[in-house]
Amino acid sequence: MDIAMIDDQFLPADELRKPYLDRGLFFGDGVYEVLRSYEGNLFALDEHMARFERSLKEIQIFGIDIKQVQQKVITAYEKCGYANARVYFHITRGSEARREHVPNPNTEPNFFLTIDELHTKPGLKEKGIAVSTQPDWRWKRCDIKSLNLLPNVMAKIEAHKRGAGEAILVGDDGTITEGAGSAFFAVEGKTIITRPLGHEILPSITRAMVMQVAKDAGIEAVEKTLTPKQAAACSELFMAVTTKDVVPITKFDDVVISGGTCGAITNRLIKQFKEFVRHSTR
């Protein structure tokens, strides 16, 4: 008899419930999305769904009705009752009776979603956060928003040990890729800088929105790579993340940035982003 053990309990393997047999649990075989709402309105939903659809295609999970997934997100959000919420959802390749690397072509994908309320941390936009540079140990397809996040978790743990709120990942070539859970930006003079899109980074929705906001505000934006030394010498640094949008970085490893407060360009982008959201969610 094939057996399984959950904590200290033995049971026949064929009695295991579906979540215990999920390929997402065994292999990280799935993709996910995180989006948020502002004051009762889901933000950039179409953009997030388009990225989700691309991620599914890249790992060859087919037959998913994206419009149906989108409606599930909308229905769930309407049910939660939160004005400002974080919506997380993922699809895995499915649950199988045996752990095998090559999936059964008849496996049905599994869908999962959670929603929780978002609260703005007092002073975050004014005081910013500290970050710590960490080696980028992720796989070579970071443009896919997959469930394989162990390197991100490890980097975050090390950053937390150093009193930092985010890990800034540095590739083997010595250049910054992105944050463990955010897009990374620097400011030189009146120009904002971020890494070009590629397999090394996620095509962040908030990153794209920041670039649009900067363009609308007449702020030049360029895409180029930076080393940690170059970033530390910049006048301002900030990160862009779905749940917090634009957040100043006021300490980069041991270097205090912008006098330890939000810089002028970053502050302008924060205000412009707020207006952008207000007009986009009417």
C-alpha positions in Angstrom: 0.0 0.0 0.0 1.3 3.5 -0.9 1.3 5.6 2.3 1.5 9.2 3.2 2.3 11.0 6.5 1.0 14.4 7.5 2.7 15.6 10.6 2.4 12.4 12.7 -0.6 10.8 11.0 -0.3 7.9 8.5 -2.9 7.4 5.8 -3.2 5.7 2.5 -1.7 7.8 -0.3 -4.9 7.6 -2.3 -6.8 9.3 0.5 -4.6 12.5 0.3 -6.6 15.6 -0.4 -6.0 17.6 -3.6 -3.8 20.4 -2.0 -1.2 17.9 -0.8 -0.7 16.6 -4.3 -0.4 20.0 -6.0 2.5 20.4 -8.5 2.8 23.9 -7.1 3.8 22.4 -3.8 6.2 19.8 -5.2 7.8 21.9 -8.0 6.7 25.5 -7.8 4.9 24.6 -11.0 2.7 27.6 -11.5 2.5 31.3 -11.8 0.9 34.1 -9.8 -0.2 37.7 -9.7 -0.6 40.4 -7.1 -2.7 43.5 -7.7 -4.3 46.0 -5.5 -7.3 48.3 -5.1 -7.4 52.0 -4.3 -10.5 53.3 -2.6 -12.8 50.6 -3.9 -11.4 50.2 -7.4 -9.0 47.5 -8.7 -6.0 49.2 -10.3 -4.3 48.1 -13.6 -6.4 44.9 -13.7 -6.1 44.5 -17.5 -2.3 44.9 -17.3 -2.0 42.3 -14.5 -4.2 39.8 -16.4 -2.1 40.3 -19.6 1.1 39.5 -17.7 -0.6 36.5 -16.0 -1.6 35.2 -19.4 1.9 35.6 -20.7 3.4 33.8 -17.7 1.0 30.9 -18.2 2.0 30.5 -21.8 5.7 30.7 -21.0 5.5 27.7 -18.7 3.0 25.9 -21.1 -0.1 25.8 -19.0 -2.8 26.1 -21.6 -6.6 26.1 -21.8 -7.1 28.8 -19.2 -9.9 31.3 -19.9 -8.3 34.6 -18.8 -11.6 36.4 -18.9 -13.0 33.8 -16.5 -10.1 34.3 -14.2 -10.5 38.0 -14.3 -14.2 37.7 -13.4 -13.2 35.5 -10.4 -10.9 38.3 -9.3 -13.6 40.9 -9.6 -16.3 38.8 -7.9 -13.9 38.0 -5.0 -12.9 41.6 -4.6 -16.5 42.8 -4.6 -17.2 40.2 -1.8 -14.4 41.3 0.5 -15.6 44.8 1.2 -12.2 46.4 1.5 -11.5 49.8 -0.1 -7.8 49.2 -0.2 -6.9 45.6 -0.6 -4.2 43.2 -1.9 -5.4 40.5 -4.3 -3.2 37.5 -4.7 -4.0 34.6 -7.1 -2.2 31.8 -8.7 -2.7 28.8 -11.1 -0.7 25.7 -10.8 -0.5 22.9 -13.3 -2.7 20.8 -11.0 -2.7 17.9 -8.6 -1.4 14.4 -9.5 -1.4 11.1 -7.6 2.3 10.6 -8.1 5.2 13.1 -7.9 6.7 13.0 -11.4 8.6 15.8 -13.1 6.9 15.3 -16.5 3.3 16.3 -16.0 0.3 14.2 -17.0 -1.2 16.0 -20.0 -4.7 15.4 -18.6 -4.0 17.2 -15.3 -6.5 19.9 -14.5 -4.9 23.3 -13.3 -5.7 24.5 -9.8 -6.8 28.1 -9.0 -6.3 29.8 -5.7 -7.0 33.4 -4.5 -6.7 35.4 -1.3 -7.6 39.0 -0.4 -6.4 41.0 2.5 -6.7 44.6 3.6 -3.9 47.0 2.9 -2.8 49.6 5.5 -0.4 52.5 4.8 2.5 52.5 7.1 2.7 56.0 8.7 5.7 58.0 7.5 6.8 55.5 4.9 6.6 58.0 2.0 8.5 60.6 4.0 11.2 58.5 5.8 11.5 55.8 3.2 13.2 52.4 3.9 16.6 50.9 4.2 17.7 48.3 1.7 20.5 45.7 1.6 22.2 44.4 -1.5 22.2 40.6 -1.8 23.4 38.1 -4.5 20.8 37.4 -7.1 20.5 33.6 -7.0 17.3 33.3 -9.0 16.7 31.3 -12.1 17.3 32.7 -15.6 13.7 33.5 -16.5 12.8 36.2 -13.9 10.5 37.7 -16.5 8.0 34.9 -15.7 6.1 35.5 -12.5 6.5 31.9 -11.2 5.9 30.4 -7.8 9.7 29.7 -7.5 10.5 32.3 -4.9 13.0 30.7 -2.5 15.9 32.9 -3.6 13.7 35.9 -3.0 12.8 34.6 0.4 16.5 33.9 1.3 17.5 37.4 0.2 14.7 39.0 2.2 15.7 37.1 5.3 19.3 38.3 5.0 18.2 41.9 4.4 15.9 41.7 7.5 18.9 40.6 9.6 20.6 43.8 8.5 17.7 45.9 9.5 16.6 46.5 5.9 13.0 46.4 4.5 14.0 45.2 1.1 16.8 43.2 -0.6 18.3 44.7 -3.8 19.6 41.9 -5.9 22.9 42.0 -7.6 23.7 39.7 -10.6 26.8 37.7 -11.3 28.0 40.6 -13.6 28.0 43.0 -10.6 25.0 45.0 -11.7 21.7 45.5 -9.9 18.8 43.6 -11.3 15.8 44.5 -9.1 14.4 44.2 -5.6 13.4 40.8 -4.2 9.8 42.1 -4.4 10.1 45.4 -6.2 11.4 47.3 -9.1 14.5 49.5 -8.4 15.0 53.1 -9.5 17.8 55.7 -9.1 17.8 59.4 -9.7 20.7 61.3 -11.3 20.1 65.0 -11.4 16.6 65.2 -12.8 16.6 61.9 -14.6 15.3 58.5 -13.3 17.1 55.3 -14.1 16.0 51.7 -14.1 17.2 48.5 -15.6 16.1 47.6 -19.1 13.5 44.8 -19.4 14.9 41.3 -20.1 14.9 37.8 -18.7 16.8 39.1 -15.6 13.8 41.1 -14.2 10.1 40.9 -14.0 8.1 43.2 -16.3 6.7 45.1 -13.3 3.4 46.7 -13.8 4.2 49.4 -11.3 7.5 50.0 -13.0 5.7 50.7 -16.3 3.3 53.0 -14.5 6.1 54.9 -12.9 7.7 55.4 -16.3 4.4 56.7 -17.7 3.9 59.0 -14.7 7.4 60.3 -15.2 6.8 61.0 -18.9 3.5 62.8 -18.1 5.3 64.9 -15.6 8.1 65.8 -18.0 10.7 63.8 -16.0 13.3 62.0 -18.2 13.5 58.3 -17.7 16.3 56.1 -19.1 17.0 52.4 -19.0 20.5 51.3 -18.1 22.3 49.0 -15.6 23.9 50.3 -12.4 26.4 48.7 -10.0 25.8 49.1 -6.3 28.6 51.6 -6.2 27.0 53.7 -8.9 23.6 53.5 -7.2 25.0 54.5 -3.8 26.4 57.7 -5.4 23.0 58.7 -6.9 21.1 61.7 -5.4 18.0 59.6 -4.8 16.8 56.0 -4.9 13.4 54.5 -4.8 11.5 51.3 -5.4 8.2 50.6 -7.1 5.9 47.9 -5.8 2.3 47.0 -6.4 1.1 47.2 -2.8 3.0 50.5 -1.9 3.6 52.1 -5.3 6.5 54.6 -5.0 8.6 54.2 -1.9 11.8 56.2 -1.2 15.0 54.4 -0.4 16.9 56.4 2.3 19.6 54.0 3.2 21.5 51.8 0.7 23.6 49.3 2.6 25.6 51.6 4.9 25.1 54.7 2.7 22.5 57.3 3.7 20.6 58.5 0.6 19.1 62.0 0.1 19.9 63.0 3.7 17.8 60.2 5.0 14.5 61.7 3.7 12.5 61.5 0.5 14.2 63.4 -2.3 12.5 66.0 -4.5 12.1 63.9 -7.6 10.8 60.9 -5.7 8.4 63.1 -3.8 7.2 64.6 -7.1 6.6 61.1 -8.5 4.8 60.0 -5.4 2.3 62.9 -5.8 2.0 62.4 -9.6 1.4 58.7 -9.1 -1.4 59.4 -6.7 -3.0 61.7 -9.3 -2.5 59.0 -11.9 -4.3 56.4 -9.8 -7.1 58.8 -9.1 -7.7 59.5 -12.8 -7.2 55.8 -13.7 -9.8 54.4 -11.2 -12.7 56.8 -11.7 
